[in-house]
Amino acid sequence: MSEFTQTEELSLPKATVQKIISEILPSEFSFTKDARESLIDCCVEFIMILSSESNEIAEKELKKTISSDHVLKAVEDLGFLEYLNPIRKLLEEHKELTKSKDKRNNKFQNSGLTEEELLKQQEELFRASRNRLQQNQHKPE
């Protein structure tokens, strides 16, 4: 291991943790710096345990990549059954968001035109733009 201790290497963004705490706690309550640091340590430990369990599940399936199914199985195996439905719901929301982003990102692929047709359209747009620019430069003021 490097010269850093494990806790120095692994942490969570303090501002993000503080924001989450502020959103959860009623406004009349506060969270000390020591309590926040303890919470961060617990979160890091939980993530490490969950990652390790997920990795073991993936290895048993001879997979080199941990999938969301491996994480869900790890959550179940670790006994956090009450979190399974909220995690599944968030996972579905994430998948839907990703699908809609992919659709937007693939608008050229979804256009139904070949790459050559798209290049031809692009060249025509450039030509028309150059013509307009040249016409505007030659107009008397």
N, CA, C and O of each residue as an XYZ file, in Angstrom:
564
protein
N       0.837     -1.180      0.000
C       0.000      0.000      0.000
C       0.882      1.245      0.000
O       2.029      1.186      0.443
N       0.374      2.345     -0.480
C       1.151      3.575     -0.559
C       1.345      4.163      0.833
O       0.946      3.574      1.837
N       1.971      5.348      0.868
C       2.243      5.991      2.143
C       0.978      6.524      2.807
O       0.998      6.837      3.997
N      -0.122      6.633      2.062
C      -1.374      7.113      2.625
C      -2.097      5.979      3.325
O      -1.986      4.818      2.931
N      -2.833      6.320      4.357
C      -3.669      5.310      4.998
C      -4.933      5.154      4.173
O      -5.245      5.973      3.309
N      -5.638      4.094      4.459
C      -6.847      3.801      3.692
C      -7.857      4.939      3.797
O      -8.487      5.285      2.797
N      -8.030      5.528      4.971
C      -9.018      6.589      5.140
C      -8.615      7.854      4.401
O      -9.483      8.626      3.994
N      -7.304      8.089      4.216
C      -6.872      9.255      3.470
C      -7.097      9.062      1.979
O      -7.367     10.025      1.261
N      -6.990      7.843      1.514
C      -7.169      7.562      0.093
C      -8.640      7.554     -0.304
O      -8.996      8.024     -1.385
N      -9.485      7.027      0.555
C     -10.888      6.855      0.221
C     -11.751      7.773      1.071
O     -11.709      7.717      2.300
N     -12.525      8.608      0.416
C     -13.424      9.494      1.122
C     -14.563      9.868      0.190
O     -14.614      9.446     -0.965
N     -15.448     10.649      0.706
C     -16.553     11.187     -0.082
C     -16.468     12.703     -0.021
O     -15.938     13.250      0.946
N     -16.978     13.389     -1.028
C     -16.934     14.858     -1.007
C     -17.714     15.411      0.190
O     -18.911     15.160      0.331
N     -17.032     16.153      1.034
C     -17.656     16.669      2.263
C     -18.858     17.553      1.958
O     -19.869     17.490      2.658
N     -18.756     18.370      0.926
C     -19.865     19.270      0.586
C     -21.098     18.476      0.173
O     -22.221     18.837      0.524
N     -20.888     17.404     -0.567
C     -22.012     16.566     -1.000
C     -22.659     15.887      0.188
O     -23.884     15.856      0.304
N     -21.829     15.337      1.081
C     -22.357     14.684      2.278
C     -23.125     15.699      3.123
O     -24.211     15.401      3.620
N     -22.563     16.887      3.284
C     -23.233     17.919      4.072
C     -24.569     18.302      3.441
O     -25.545     18.531      4.155
N     -24.620     18.373      2.120
C     -25.874     18.702      1.427
C     -26.925     17.625      1.676
O     -28.090     17.933      1.930
N     -26.510     16.363      1.603
C     -27.443     15.265      1.848
C     -27.951     15.322      3.287
O     -29.146     15.166      3.538
N     -27.036     15.545      4.224
C     -27.423     15.649      5.632
C     -28.427     16.784      5.814
O     -29.443     16.615      6.487
N     -28.144     17.932      5.218
C     -29.022     19.093      5.344
C     -30.409     18.825      4.758
O     -31.412     19.310      5.283
N     -30.464     18.054      3.672
C     -31.753     17.749      3.045
C     -32.565     16.773      3.884
O     -33.795     16.798      3.847
N     -31.885     15.910      4.644
C     -32.571     14.874      5.420
C     -32.982     15.381      6.795
O     -34.102     15.132      7.242
N     -32.081     16.089      7.467
C     -32.362     16.546      8.826
C     -33.311     17.738      8.829
O     -33.225     18.606      7.961
N     -34.215     17.779      9.801
C     -35.029     18.989      9.956
C     -34.117     20.185     10.245
O     -33.027     20.017     10.792
N     -34.555     21.373      9.883
C     -33.711     22.570      9.977
C     -33.275     22.895     11.409
O     -32.251     23.550     11.604
N     -34.025     22.453     12.396
C     -33.649     22.772     13.779
C     -32.520     21.885     14.320
O     -32.047     22.098     15.436
N     -32.089     20.893     13.533
C     -31.006     20.008     13.938
C     -29.736     20.365     13.183
O     -29.782     20.893     12.072
N     -28.606     20.070     13.805
C     -27.328     20.281     13.135
C     -26.475     19.028     13.280
O     -26.790     18.127     14.057
N     -25.408     18.991     12.528
C     -24.526     17.825     12.466
C     -23.113     18.334     12.706
O     -22.637     19.195     11.966
N     -22.437     17.822     13.720
C     -21.080     18.299     13.991
C     -20.119     17.778     12.933
O     -20.412     16.828     12.207
N     -18.963     18.431     12.868
C     -17.938     18.010     11.921
C     -17.495     16.575     12.211
O     -17.314     15.782     11.287
N     -17.320     16.241     13.494
C     -16.926     14.875     13.868
C     -17.980     13.854     13.448
O     -17.644     12.765     12.983
N     -19.244     14.207     13.612
C     -20.321     13.297     13.219
C     -20.324     13.101     11.709
O     -20.537     11.994     11.214
N     -20.085     14.198     10.980
C     -20.037     14.093      9.519
C     -18.871     13.208      9.085
O     -19.023     12.378      8.189
N     -17.716     13.381      9.712
C     -16.553     12.555      9.382
C     -16.832     11.081      9.697
O     -16.442     10.199      8.932
N     -17.499     10.816     10.811
C     -17.856      9.432     11.159
C     -18.828      8.847     10.139
O     -18.714      7.685      9.750
N     -19.785      9.672      9.714
C     -20.743      9.216      8.703
C     -20.028      8.900      7.394
O     -20.322      7.890      6.754
N     -19.098      9.750      6.997
C     -18.331      9.520      5.766
C     -17.548      8.217      5.884
O     -17.525      7.419      4.947
N     -16.903      7.996      7.040
C     -16.152      6.751      7.244
C     -17.066      5.532      7.130
O     -16.706      4.529      6.513
N     -18.251      5.630      7.729
C     -19.211      4.513      7.648
C     -19.665      4.280      6.207
O     -19.794      3.135      5.773
N     -19.904      5.350      5.476
C     -20.333      5.228      4.072
C     -19.245      4.578      3.223
O     -19.525      3.707      2.400
N     -18.006      5.008      3.431
C     -16.883      4.438      2.683
C     -16.763      2.951      3.009
O     -16.573      2.133      2.110
N     -16.871      2.602      4.275
C     -16.795      1.190      4.681
C     -17.928      0.389      4.033
O     -17.702     -0.714      3.535
N     -19.139      0.940      4.039
C     -20.275      0.257      3.420
C     -20.029      0.047      1.929
O     -20.286     -1.036      1.403
N     -19.535      1.070      1.252
C     -19.257      0.958     -0.184
C     -18.197     -0.102     -0.437
O     -18.296     -0.865     -1.398
N     -17.188     -0.153      0.414
C     -16.134     -1.156      0.255
C     -16.687     -2.575      0.445
O     -16.364     -3.480     -0.325
N     -17.512     -2.758      1.463
C     -18.106     -4.080      1.712
C     -19.020     -4.462      0.556
O     -18.969     -5.593      0.072
N     -19.854     -3.530      0.110
C     -20.769     -3.793     -1.000
C     -20.001     -4.093     -2.282
O     -20.368     -4.997     -3.033
N     -18.938     -3.336     -2.532
C     -18.112     -3.574     -3.722
C     -17.453     -4.939     -3.670
O     -17.424     -5.659     -4.668
N     -16.929     -5.294     -2.519
C     -16.267     -6.588     -2.355
C     -17.249     -7.729     -2.577
O     -16.939     -8.690     -3.281
N     -18.421     -7.627     -1.983
C     -19.450     -8.662     -2.143
C     -19.906     -8.739     -3.603
O     -20.083     -9.833     -4.140
N     -20.093     -7.596     -4.238
C     -20.498     -7.559     -5.651
C     -19.433     -8.205     -6.524
O     -19.749     -8.943     -7.457
N     -18.177     -7.927     -6.219
C     -17.071     -8.502     -6.973
C     -17.044    -10.023     -6.836
O     -16.833    -10.732     -7.819
N     -17.258    -10.522     -5.625
C     -17.281    -11.976     -5.411
C     -18.401    -12.628     -6.221
O     -18.213    -13.699     -6.798
N     -19.547    -11.989     -6.260
C     -20.682    -12.519     -7.022
C     -20.336    -12.543     -8.511
O     -20.609    -13.526     -9.200
N     -19.736    -11.464     -9.001
C     -19.342    -11.395    -10.415
C     -18.307    -12.477    -10.725
O     -18.396    -13.141    -11.758
N     -17.341    -12.654     -9.850
C     -16.305    -13.671    -10.078
C     -16.900    -15.081    -10.122
O     -16.469    -15.918    -10.915
N     -17.885    -15.334     -9.269
C     -18.538    -16.651     -9.274
C     -19.219    -16.918    -10.613
O     -19.331    -18.065    -11.046
N     -19.671    -15.847    -11.261
C     -20.308    -15.962    -12.575
C     -19.292    -15.840    -13.705
O     -19.655    -15.775    -14.880
N     -18.021    -15.810    -13.336
C     -16.916    -15.674    -14.291
C     -17.012    -14.389    -15.106
O     -16.656    -14.360    -16.284
N     -17.494    -13.334    -14.469
C     -17.611    -12.021    -15.116
C     -16.472    -11.131    -14.645
O     -16.048    -11.200    -13.491
N     -15.987    -10.302    -15.544
C     -14.910     -9.374    -15.201
C     -15.447     -7.987    -14.865
O     -14.719     -7.136    -14.355
N     -16.722     -7.772    -15.155
C     -17.344     -6.483    -14.897
C     -18.497     -6.669    -13.932
O     -19.329     -7.558    -14.113
N     -18.547     -5.837    -12.908
C     -19.643     -5.883    -11.941
C     -20.844     -5.169    -12.555
O     -20.741     -4.018    -12.980
N     -21.975     -5.853    -12.600
C     -23.193     -5.257    -13.151
C     -24.129     -4.843    -12.017
O     -23.900     -5.164    -10.851
N     -25.173     -4.132    -12.384
C     -26.158     -3.722    -11.382
C     -26.817     -4.938    -10.737
O     -27.185     -4.888     -9.563
N     -26.970     -6.026    -11.486
C     -27.535     -7.253    -10.913
C     -26.636     -7.804     -9.816
O     -27.128     -8.322     -8.814
N     -25.330     -7.698     -9.994
C     -24.393     -8.162     -8.970
C     -24.526     -7.308     -7.710
O     -24.486     -7.826     -6.594
N     -24.682     -6.009     -7.896
C     -24.831     -5.110     -6.748
C     -26.142     -5.407     -6.022
O     -26.171     -5.463     -4.793
N     -27.218     -5.595     -6.770
C     -28.504     -5.917     -6.145
C     -28.423     -7.218     -5.351
O     -28.951     -7.308     -4.243
N     -27.763     -8.219     -5.916
C     -27.592     -9.494     -5.219
C     -26.759     -9.301     -3.958
O     -27.052     -9.908     -2.928
N     -25.728     -8.467     -4.023
C     -24.894     -8.192     -2.863
C     -25.703     -7.487     -1.767
O     -25.574     -7.821     -0.589
N     -26.527     -6.524     -2.150
C     -27.385     -5.833     -1.179
C     -28.278     -6.856     -0.483
O     -28.460     -6.817      0.734
N     -28.826     -7.762     -1.273
C     -29.684     -8.811     -0.715
C     -28.887     -9.734      0.204
O     -29.314    -10.015      1.324
N     -27.742    -10.201     -0.260
C     -26.918    -11.126      0.530
C     -26.436    -10.491      1.833
O     -26.280    -11.181      2.841
N     -26.202     -9.196      1.816
C     -25.740     -8.501      3.017
C     -26.882     -8.180      3.987
O     -26.652     -7.659      5.079
N     -28.113     -8.497      3.576
C     -29.253     -8.338      4.466
C     -29.930     -6.985      4.442
O     -30.684     -6.660      5.359
N     -29.680     -6.188      3.416
C     -30.304     -4.869      3.312
C     -31.542     -4.938      2.412
O     -31.678     -4.175      1.455
N     -32.429     -5.859      2.740
C     -33.592     -6.134      1.892
C     -34.503     -4.918      1.719
O     -35.118     -4.754      0.665
N     -34.597     -4.066      2.742
C     -35.486     -2.902      2.657
C     -35.011     -1.881      1.622
O     -35.769     -0.993      1.230
N     -33.762     -2.006      1.184
C     -33.224     -1.076      0.179
C     -33.402     -1.580     -1.255
O     -33.208     -0.825     -2.207
N     -33.768     -2.842     -1.408
C     -33.841     -3.409     -2.763
C     -34.834     -2.685     -3.653
O     -34.491     -2.323     -4.778
N     -36.060     -2.462     -3.182
C     -37.058     -1.799     -4.037
C     -36.680     -0.361     -4.372
O     -36.795      0.034     -5.533
N     -36.226      0.450     -3.393
C     -35.790      1.808     -3.780
C     -34.619      1.794     -4.762
O     -34.559      2.631     -5.663
N     -33.693      0.857     -4.599
C     -32.561      0.778     -5.527
C     -33.041      0.386     -6.910
O     -32.605      0.963     -7.907
N     -33.940     -0.593     -6.981
C     -34.490     -1.006     -8.287
C     -35.203      0.153     -8.972
O     -35.071      0.348    -10.180
N     -35.955      0.917     -8.194
C     -36.675      2.067     -8.759
C     -35.693      3.097     -9.318
O     -35.882      3.598    -10.427
N     -34.643      3.414     -8.554
C     -33.637      4.362     -9.032
C     -32.902      3.823    -10.252
O     -32.575      4.580    -11.165
N     -32.645      2.540    -10.271
C     -31.971      1.920    -11.410
C     -32.822      2.038    -12.669
O     -32.306      2.339    -13.745
N     -34.127      1.801    -12.535
C     -35.027      1.952    -13.687
C     -35.058      3.394    -14.179
O     -35.025      3.646    -15.384
N     -35.122      4.335    -13.244
C     -35.112      5.753    -13.617
C     -33.825      6.103    -14.348
O     -33.839      6.842    -15.333
N     -32.716      5.567    -13.860
C     -31.429      5.819    -14.510
C     -31.402      5.233    -15.920
O     -30.912      5.869    -16.853
N     -31.928      4.018    -16.070
C     -31.957      3.382    -17.398
C     -32.812      4.187    -18.364
O     -32.442      4.352    -19.526
N     -33.948      4.688    -17.898
C     -34.817      5.493    -18.757
C     -34.129      6.792    -19.156
O     -34.208      7.214    -20.310
N     -33.460      7.417    -18.209
C     -32.730      8.651    -18.503
C     -31.626      8.391    -19.510
O     -31.417      9.185    -20.427
N     -30.927      7.291    -19.345
C     -29.850      6.930    -20.267
C     -30.405      6.654    -21.659
O     -29.799      7.045    -22.657
N     -31.550      5.987    -21.733
C     -32.169      5.712    -23.038
C     -32.507      7.006    -23.761
O     -32.238      7.148    -24.954
N     -33.100      7.951    -23.034
C     -33.489      9.199    -23.685
C     -32.255      9.986    -24.127
O     -32.285     10.638    -25.171
N     -31.174      9.935    -23.350
C     -29.932     10.597    -23.764
C     -29.363      9.928    -24.999
O     -28.899     10.607    -25.914
N     -29.392      8.587    -25.036
C     -28.878      7.856    -26.187
C     -29.672      8.197    -27.438
O     -29.099      8.341    -28.518
N     -30.993      8.329    -27.299
C     -31.824      8.677    -28.457
C     -31.444     10.044    -28.995
O     -31.353     10.236    -30.207
N     -31.220     11.004    -28.084
C     -30.824     12.348    -28.524
C     -29.447     12.315    -29.161
O     -29.214     12.976    -30.173
N     -28.533     11.554    -28.578
C     -27.169     11.494    -29.096
C     -27.097     10.780    -30.438
O     -26.148     10.994    -31.192
N     -28.059      9.948    -30.752
C     -28.033      9.169    -31.987
C     -28.988      9.735    -33.034
O     -29.468      8.988    -33.887
N     -29.274     11.038    -32.990
C     -30.253     11.589    -33.927
C     -29.805     11.430    -35.372
O     -30.639     11.287    -36.265
N     -28.481     11.454    -35.614
C     -28.001     11.257    -36.973
C     -28.165      9.802    -37.388
O     -28.541      9.510    -38.523
N     -27.882      8.896    -36.464
C     -28.060      7.473    -36.766
C     -29.537      7.142    -36.959
O     -29.889      6.268    -37.750
N     -30.392      7.848    -36.229
C     -31.825      7.594    -36.319
C     -32.484      8.346    -37.468
O     -33.695      8.239    -37.662
N     -31.700      9.107    -38.233
C     -32.288      9.909    -39.310
C     -32.735      9.052    -40.489
O     -33.541      9.492    -41.309
N     -32.216      7.830    -40.577
C     -32.565      6.952    -41.690
C     -31.741      7.222    -42.939
O     -31.971      6.614    -43.985
N     -30.774      8.140    -42.830
C     -29.932      8.470    -43.978
C     -28.575      7.788    -43.828
O     -28.096      7.541    -42.722
N     -27.979      7.494    -44.969
C     -26.634      6.911    -44.930
C     -25.629      8.002    -44.586
O     -25.955      9.189    -44.629
N     -24.433      7.608    -44.253
C     -23.389      8.575    -43.929
C     -23.093      9.456    -45.143
O     -22.858     10.657    -45.007
N     -23.107      8.853    -46.317
C     -22.851      9.627    -47.539
C     -23.934     10.678    -47.745
O     -23.633     11.817    -48.101
N     -25.197     10.303    -47.524
C     -26.298     11.259    -47.685
C     -26.178     12.393    -46.668
O     -26.421     13.555    -46.992
N     -25.805     12.049    -45.451
C     -25.633     13.074    -44.429
C     -24.487     14.020    -44.787
O     -24.601     15.233    -44.605
N     -23.378     13.465    -45.297
C     -22.254     14.308    -45.722
C     -22.656     15.226    -46.876
O     -22.258     16.390    -46.923
N     -23.436     14.696    -47.789
C     -23.901     15.502    -48.920
C     -24.767     16.665    -48.426
O     -24.612     17.798    -48.881
N     -25.674     16.378    -47.496
C     -26.512     17.439    -46.929
C     -25.649     18.487    -46.229
O     -25.895     19.688    -46.347
N     -24.637     18.022    -45.503
C     -23.754     18.939    -44.797
C     -23.017     19.841    -45.787
O     -22.919     21.051    -45.582
N     -22.501     19.240    -46.861
C     -21.804     20.026    -47.874
C     -22.727     21.056    -48.503
O     -22.312     22.186    -48.758
N     -23.987     20.673    -48.760
C     -24.950     21.605    -49.343
C     -25.236     22.757    -48.380
O     -25.360     23.905    -48.807
N     -25.340     22.459    -47.092
C     -25.563     23.511    -46.101
C     -24.369     24.465    -46.041
O     -24.548     25.680    -45.957
N     -23.158     23.918    -46.084
C     -21.960     24.756    -46.088
C     -21.923     25.633    -47.331
O     -21.605     26.819    -47.245
N     -22.247     25.053    -48.495
C     -22.236     25.793    -49.765
C     -23.244     26.935    -49.705
O     -22.930     28.059    -50.097
N     -24.444     26.661    -49.221
C     -25.473     27.695    -49.119
C     -25.042     28.790    -48.152
O     -25.295     29.971    -48.390
N     -24.403     28.403    -47.081
C     -23.930     29.380    -46.109
C     -22.836     30.265    -46.699
O     -22.833     31.479    -46.495
N     -21.905     29.650    -47.435
C     -20.842     30.432    -48.088
C     -21.451     31.401    -49.099
O     -21.030     32.555    -49.174
N     -22.434     30.951    -49.874
C     -23.077     31.811    -50.870
C     -23.738     33.012    -50.201
O     -23.606     34.142    -50.671
N     -24.451     32.764    -49.100
C     -25.102     33.870    -48.384
C     -24.060     34.852    -47.862
O     -24.247     36.065    -47.945
N     -22.974     34.331    -47.331
C     -21.911     35.179    -46.807
C     -21.312     36.033    -47.919
O     -21.092     37.230    -47.735
N     -21.048     35.418    -49.078
C     -20.466     36.151    -50.200
C     -21.436     37.204    -50.718
O     -21.014     38.308    -51.063
N     -22.711     36.889    -50.780
C     -23.714     37.856    -51.245
C     -23.789     39.044    -50.296
O     -23.919     40.187    -50.734
N     -23.708     38.773    -48.992
C     -23.776     39.858    -48.015
C     -22.517     40.728    -48.081
O     -22.592     41.922    -47.793
N     -21.383     40.172    -48.444
C     -20.151     40.948    -48.533
C     -20.148     41.857    -49.765
O     -19.520     42.916    -49.759
N     -20.852     41.441    -50.817
C     -20.855     42.212    -52.056
C     -22.000     43.236    -52.122
O     -22.060     44.009    -53.078
N     -22.891     43.262    -51.154
C     -23.994     44.217    -51.178
C     -23.463     45.616    -50.858
O     -22.668     45.790    -49.934
N     -23.917     46.624    -51.642
C     -23.508     48.000    -51.321
C     -24.236     48.472    -50.065
O     -25.397     48.134    -49.833
N     -23.526     49.256    -49.267
C     -24.146     49.747    -48.029
C     -24.751     51.084    -48.170
O     -25.306     51.615    -47.208
